[in-house]
Amino acid sequence: MGDAVPLAYQNTTVAPDWLNKGDNAWQMISATLVGLQSVPGLVILYGSVVKKKWAVNSAFMALYAFAAVWICWVTWAYNMSFGDKLIPLWGKARPALGQKFLIEQAVLPATTHYYHNHTTVETPTATPFFPMASMVYFQCVFAAITVIILAGSLLGRMNIKAWMAFVPLWLTFSYTVGAFSLWGGGFLFQWGVIDYSGGYVIHVSSGIAGFTAAYWVGPRPKKDRERFPPNNVLLMLAGAGLLWMGWAGFNGGDPYAANIDSSMAVLNTNICAATSLLMWTTLDVIFFKKPSVIGAVQGMITGLVCITPGAGLVQGWAAIVMGILSGSIPWFTMMVVHKRWTLLQKVDDTLGVFHTHAVAGFLGGTTTGLFAEPTLCSLFLPVTNSRGAVYGGSGGVQFLKQIVGAGFIMGWNVVVTTIICVVIRLVMPLRMSEEQLTIGDDAVHGEEAYALWGDGEKYDATRHAWYSDDTQHPKVSSGVTQNV
């Protein structure tokens, strides 16, 4: 008797005719790359860029958010973002867990084409060549990284229990609205606002929401605000490297196919990031007389954020221009405007997420309204006659649409984040206790980063400090001063 062909290799529900295995593989790889940006990427970056006493807490905030978003996403939030329309800015909440739903071909919303002669043509629902399970996975890691980026504004003082409540509330009432409005068939999507891969949905929303939440949580203790050195710059670079390389999936997966547009998006992403890093570093050298590793990472991030709204829609020269702008304008808002604007000084945005994500995301969205190339737009956008302002025609209108779209995302996040923080504050404190703020990780988690010493125990000043009463553990001076 001949060997039976495994079910996975037959044209059945496991491998239907519509499934393109290359597209499906790329979509899952892209999703995994974005997931790695968060865990371990931002977990490592947050844990190393902060003061030592907050390393564990900062890393845990990111790790918790990643896990919490997953459960919320498949239980109700996916369909609020990409499901059937409830209202023009929100989808109907329902689970994305059933087999019948997940094995079906993925679906993208229909839209309307607007032409110069005032006629409209309805575009049917698009169906990428992979299952809904891949779509749910891909969009989940985007939702997760958005909340984790937001956390960067709140490191070093937010009550961890308040953060645990904040994550599902903000995902439900803020992120899903932006995602549905711009990506899931909502009113901004239908109007033709361009957000290729999340410059508005992810970066403007997280930057504005983080800044707003930081206002309500309040600042870090004065001592921490005045001196907040990273505890491990080299480990920070490891996290930043995962962030940069993971952006290939962040922007390369959004055409929902392994196609030409995906290749353009990945190439432009790296061009803009590199240009922005070099521009930021140049400004550091000119004005501060030395290059900064942290500054280089900030420039890298602003470049990655800026290209995101138009990664597959602009030409290479435009990616360089966007990199120059993203390496200079956020630098200016952080180094100059921040020091002169009372509100920015009052609100303690720990990692400067407002500058690196909100400012850079808005910049990317508006420059996409300038530089979106018509032919490239036709490869990706549901509204095929889109174009940037520099290409004439309806480009000027597109630029205005980009500004309006950003304004909606900003306004919604200010209002909703404020409401969430006020509601949580009625139940529990938003801030840590004074004891926790003074001690740090050990008081909050009972754990410390780099806590073990030569005898396998936590640091104890009475035993491990150079001047102590401990005679059982002799101190050895460094090799520089030790007598031979």
N, C-alpha and C positions, 0 to 999 in steps of 0.2 A: 504494500500500500504506500503511495507517495506521501511525502510530507505535506501537511496542510499549510497553506500560506497564512502567516499570522494575521490576525484581524487588523492590526495597526497598519498593514501594508495593502489592505484592500480598500476599494472605494465604498466605504461604509460611513457610518456616523463618526468613526474614528479618523478617517481620512477622506472627507467628502471631495467632490469634484472642484468645489470653489476654493479649497484650501491651497494656498501657495506656501510651501514649506519654507522657502527662502524669506518671504515677507514675515511669516510667523516667527521664524528664528530670530530675525533682526529685531522684531518688536519686543520679544522677550529679553534679548540681549540688551536692548536699549533701556528697558525697564529695570533690568538688574544693574546696569551702569548708574542709573539715577538713584536706585536704592543704595548703592555703594557710596554715592556722594553723601548720603545721610549717615549710614551705618556701614563702615566705621568713619567715613570722611569727616562730617561735621562733629561727630562725637569726639574724634581725636582733636580736631581743630579747636573746638570749644574748651575741651579739657586742658589744652596746652597753652592757649593764648591768654588765659585768665591768671590772676594771682593764685599762688599755690593753694591757699586755703579754700578756694572755690573750684578746684579742678574736678573733684568727684561730682559735686552738685551740678556743675555746668554740663558735664558729659551725661549725667543721668537725665537732666531735663530733655536733652535731645533723644536719648534712647527711649524714654517713656513716651514722648510724643510720637515717635515712629510706630511703636506698638499700638498705642491708643487709636491712632488714625486708621490703622488697618481694620480694626474691629468695627469702628464707626462707618468706615467706607463701604464695606461689604454688607453691613446691616441696613443702612438707610442712605448714606451720603452719596453713593455713586449715582443713583437714579435721581437724586435731587440736583445733581450736576449735569447728567447726560441722559436722563430719562424723559418720559412724556411730560409735556408742559403743564404746569399747574397755573402759573401766571407768567407774564413775559420775562421775568427775571428768576424764575425758580421752577425746578422740576418736581414731580411727585415722588415723595419718599416711599421707597419699598426696598426689600432686600435684593441683593445681587448674589444669591447663593444657590439658586435652583439649577439642577442639571439642564433642564430644557432651555433655560435662559443662557447659560454659560457656553454650551456647545454650539449654539447657533452662530451664524456669520455676524461679525461685528457690523454696527450700523452707525453712520454719521448723519446728522440732521439735514433735512432739505433746506433750501434757501431760495431767495429770489434775486434774479439778475436785474439790475436797473440800467437802462440804456439812455443815451443822450436824447433820443426822440420820445422820451417819456413812456416807452413801452416796458413791460416787465415779462420775464420768462421764468417760470418756476423750475428750479432744478430738483430732480428727484433725489430721494434719499441715497446716499453713497454707501457702498458696502466694501470695506477693505477685505483682503483675502486672508483673514485670520479670524479665530473665534472671539466671542465676547469675553471669554476668560482672559485672553491676552490684553484686551482693551481695559478691562477692570484692573488688572495688574499694573498696566502702564500708567493709568491715570491715578492709581492709588499712591504710587511713590512720588508723584508730583504734589499731591495734596500733603503728604507727609513732610516733604522737604520745605514746603511753604510755612508750616507751623514751626518747624525747627529753625528756619531763618528768623522768624519772628522772635523766637526765644533769645536770640543774640542781643536784643535790646534790654532784656530783663535779667541777665546773669548777675549773680552776686547779691541778690536781696529778696527775690520773690519767694513767698511761702510755697513750699513744694506741694502742699495739699491744694492751695489755690490754683497752682499751675495744672494739677491733675484735673480740676474742674474746668479750667479755662480751655484746655485743648479741645474736648468734644463740643463745647458750646461755640467756640469760634469757628471750628470746622463746619458746624451745622448752619450757623446763621450768617456767616460772612463768606467763607471760601466757596461754598456751594453756589452762592448768588453770583459771584464773579465768574466762576467756571461756567455756569449755565448761560449767563448773559452773553459771554464772549465766545464760548466754544460749543455749548450744548444746544444751540438753536434759539437762544433768547434774543431780546430786542437789539442788543449791540451787535450780535452776530448777524442778524437779518439786515441791520442798517449798514453793515460793511466795515465796521471797525476792525483793524488788523491787529492780531496778537498771535504771531506765528507759534510761539512756544512758551508764553507765560510772562512776558515783560510786565503786563498789567495784572493778570490773574494771580501770579506768584509774587513778583518782586515789588511792584508798587503796593499791592495789598499788604504784604508782610512788613514792608518798610513803614507804611503809614500806621498799620495796626500796632506794630511794635513800639513806635514812637508814642502813640496814644496810650497804650497800656503802661509804658514807662512813666508817663505823667501821673497816672492813677496809683501806681505802685509806689512811686516816690524814688528819690535818689539813693545811691549807696552811701554808707557812712563817709564822712568827710575824708578820713584817712585813706579809704580805698579809692575815692575819686581823685585824690591828689597823687597817689602812687599805686599803680595797678600793673606791675610788670608781668609779662608772660612767664610762666614757670618752665617752659621748654620750647624754645624757638624752632629747633630742628624737628620736633614732633609736630609742631604747627605746620611746618612745610610739608610734612607727609600728608596731613589732612588736606592742605591746600592742593597738593598734587592730585589726590583722589578727586577733589572737586573739579579741577581743570579737565582731567582726562575723562571723568564721568560725564562732562558736558557734551561729549560726542553722542551719548544716548539721549541727553536732555533735549538737544536740538535736532539730532539726526533721526530720532524716532517719530517726529511729529508729522512727516508726510504719510505715515502709516503704511510705508512700503520701502523696500530697499531699492530706491530709484535714483534718478539724476538729482532730483531736488534734495534728497537726503545727503548726497555727496556734497552739494553746494553748501548746505547748512553746516556740515561739519567743518569744511574748509574755512568758511567765513567766521565761524566761531573761534577757531584758533588764530586766525589773522587778527581779529579784533582784540582778543585777549592779550596777545603778545604786544600789539601796538599800545594798548592801554597801560600795560605793565611798564613798558619802556618810557611812556610819557609821564606816568606818575613818578617813576624813579628819577627822571630828568629834572622834574620840578623839585623833588626833595634835594637833589644835589645842588641845584641853583640857589634855593632859598635857605636850606639848612646845612649846606656844605658837605653832606655825606649821604650815601644811599641807605635806605632803611629796608630791612627784610620784611617787616610788617607792612610798610608802605607798598612794597612790591606786590605783596599778596592782596592788599586792598585794590591796587590798580588792576591786577589780574581779575579780581571779582567784578569790579565795575565794568570791565571790558566784556566779560562773559554775560553779565546782566544786560548791558546795552544792546548787544547783538541779538539777544533772545527774541524780541518782538518781530525781527525781520530776517532771521538767520538765512533762510532759504529764498529770500525775496530780493536781496540786494546784490549788486556786483562786488567783486573783490576790492575795487578802489573805494567803494562806499564803506566797506568794512574797515578799511584803514582810516578813513575820515571819522567814522563812528568811534574807532579806538582812540584817536587823538582827542576827540571830545570827551569820551568817557574817562580818559586818564587825566583830564584837566578840569572839567567843570565840577565833578564831585570832589576833586582835590581842593578846589577853590571854596566850595560850600563847607567842607570839613575844616580846612585850615584858616580860612579868612571869615566867611559869613558866620560860622558857628561861634566865633569868638566875639562877634559884634552884635549878634541878635540875642536879646534877653531870653526869649522863649527857648531857643536851642541850648542856651547855657543852663536854664532852669531844669529842663527835662534831661534826665541822665540816661541816655541811650548808650548802654555799655560798650557795644562793639561798633557803634556808628552805623547801624543798619539803615537809618533814614538816608544817609548819604550814599552808602554803597549799593542800596537796593531801590529805595523809593526814587531818589534823584536819578540814578543811573537807569532805572526802568522807565521812568517818564521820558528821559532823554532818548532812550532807544525807541520808544513808541512814536515819538514825534519825528525823529530822524527817519524812521521807517516810512512815515507819511511823506517825507521828502524824497527818499531814495528807492522806494519799492519799484522794481523794474517790471514793466508790463508783461513781458514774455515769461519771466519767472513767476509772476503772480498767477498767470494762467495755468502753470504747472501745479499749483497748490490750492489757491483760494477758491472757495465756492462762488464768490463774486468775481467772475473772470475778467471783468473790465477794470479792475483796480489798478492804480498806478500812483507813484509818488509825484509830488508837486513839480519836481525838476523835469518830469517828462510831459508836462503840459496836460491838456485835456481836462479830465476830472480830478487831476492830482491835487489842486488847491483845496477842493472839497474834502479829499481824503485826509489832508493834513488837519483840517478843522475837525473831522470826525475823530482823529486820534486824540486831539486835545479834549474833546467832550467825553470820550471813553475813559480817559485817565481821570477826568474830574469826577465822573460817577464812581469809579472804584475808590478814589480818595475819600469822597464824601461818605459813601456807604461804610467804609471801614472806620472812619472817625466815630460815626454815630453808633454803629453796632458794637464796636470794641468798648466804647464808653459804657453802654448799657450793660454789657457782660461784666465788666469790672465792678460797676456799682452793685449789680445783683450779687456777685460773689462776695463783695465786701459786707453785705448784709448778713451773710452766713458765717464767714470766717475772715481773718485778717489777710490782706493781700501781701503784706510784708512779713518777713521773718521777725522773730523776737529780737530784742537787743542782745541777748546772750548769744543767739545763733549768729547774728551779724558780726559779733566780736570774734567768736571762735571759728566759725566756718564749717567745713565738711564734717568734722568730728561731732559737732553738736547736732547737725541736721541728719546725717546718715550713720554716724558711729563708725565712719571709715575715713581714711586719709590717703591721698595720693603719695607715692614714694614714702610710705610710712614705716617700712621695716628697716631696722638698723642691723649692725653686725651680729648682734645677739638674737636677731629674729623678733624683736619686740618693737612696739611703737616708740617714737621719740619721747623721752622723758628728760626734761631739763636738769632734774636733780641727779640723773645718772649719765646722760650722754653729752651734756654741755662740757666745755673744756674745764671750767671751774665748777666742780661738783664734789660731793662727799663720797662718791662711789669709788672704792679702792679695788673692787673686784674686776673692773674692766679698764685696764690701762689705756691711756690716750697716746696715740702715736702721731707725731707732727707730720706735716706734709714732707714730701721728698725734697722740697726746696730748702727747708730750714733744718732738716734732720741732720744731726752729726753722724758722720760715718766713722 
